[in-house]
Amino acid sequence: MRTRQRTSTIHFEQLQRWTTRSGRCTNCQKHRKRSTRIWATLNPFNVNSRGVPKSREEVIADLDRQLKEWHAKPFVCATCEQSIPLPCGVESAEV
């Protein structure tokens, strides 16, 4: 008789950060508000440059760095972002 091989699921802790930004769109000049959520998990595959799994503090620092990059980009509302033609080879725009 054959036995089924069981699948095990491992749940990794998810760390997330939210931020909101408001201002005038650089294309249409309308006052808009945008929000974003970025997240990462604490798992053994999320490694730093030394090849060691990242600690909670390193993951949080990485998320904060990504939020700073998002805030540094020119402010474009969602409507204008969808209507901007993408360069060749790019499938979707990052929010």
N, C-alpha and C positions, 0 to 999 in steps of 0.2 A: 504494500500500500504506500502511496506517495504522500508525503507531507508537504503542505504549503509553506513556502518561506514567508515569514512575517515581515512586513515593512515597518520600520520604526521611524517616528517623526521626532525631530529635535526642534524645540522652539528656542530661538535666541532672543535675548532682550533687545528691544528696539529703543533707540534714543532718537528723539526728534526735536526740532526747533521750528518755531513759527515766527514770521515777521510780516509786518505790514508797511507799505510805503504809499505815500500820496504825493501828488504834484501835478504839474501840467505835462501832458503828452507832448513829446518833441515833434510829432507829426501833425496832430489836429489841434493842439493848444487847448484842449478841454481839460478841466480839472477832474482827475480820476484817482481811484484808490485801488491798489493791487496787494494781494497777499500771496505768500508762498509757504510751503512746508517742505523741509528737507529732513531726511532720516537716514540712519545707518544702524546696523546691528552689531552687537558685541559677539563676535564669532571667531573661531580660530583661523578663518580664511581672510579676515580683515587684518592685514599685516602692515607694519611700517617699513621704512627703507632698509632696516637691518634684518628684515625677515622674521621679526618677532611679532606675535599678535598684539594689536593695539590695546592699550589700557582704556578705561572709561574716560579719563582726562584727555587722552590723545584723540579719541573719537569726537568728544565734545569740542575740542579745539579745531578739529577738521571741519565740523559742522559750522562753527562760528566763522571760520575762514570762508566757507562757501557762501554764507549769508552776506559777508562783507563784499564779496565779488558780485553778488546779485544786486546789492545796493549801489555799487559803483557803476553798473551799466546804465546807459541813458534810459530815462523813463519813457516807456511806450505803453499805451493802453492796449487791452486785449483785442479790441476791434481793429486797431491799426496793425498790431502784430500779426493778425491773421491775414491781412491784406497785403503785407510786404512780400514781394516775390523772393523766394529763397535761391541762393546760389546753386549752380549745377552740382549734383552729387549729394546735396543735403536733403533729407527726407522730411524732417520736422524741425520746428524752432523750439529751443529750450526756453522754458518759462522761468 
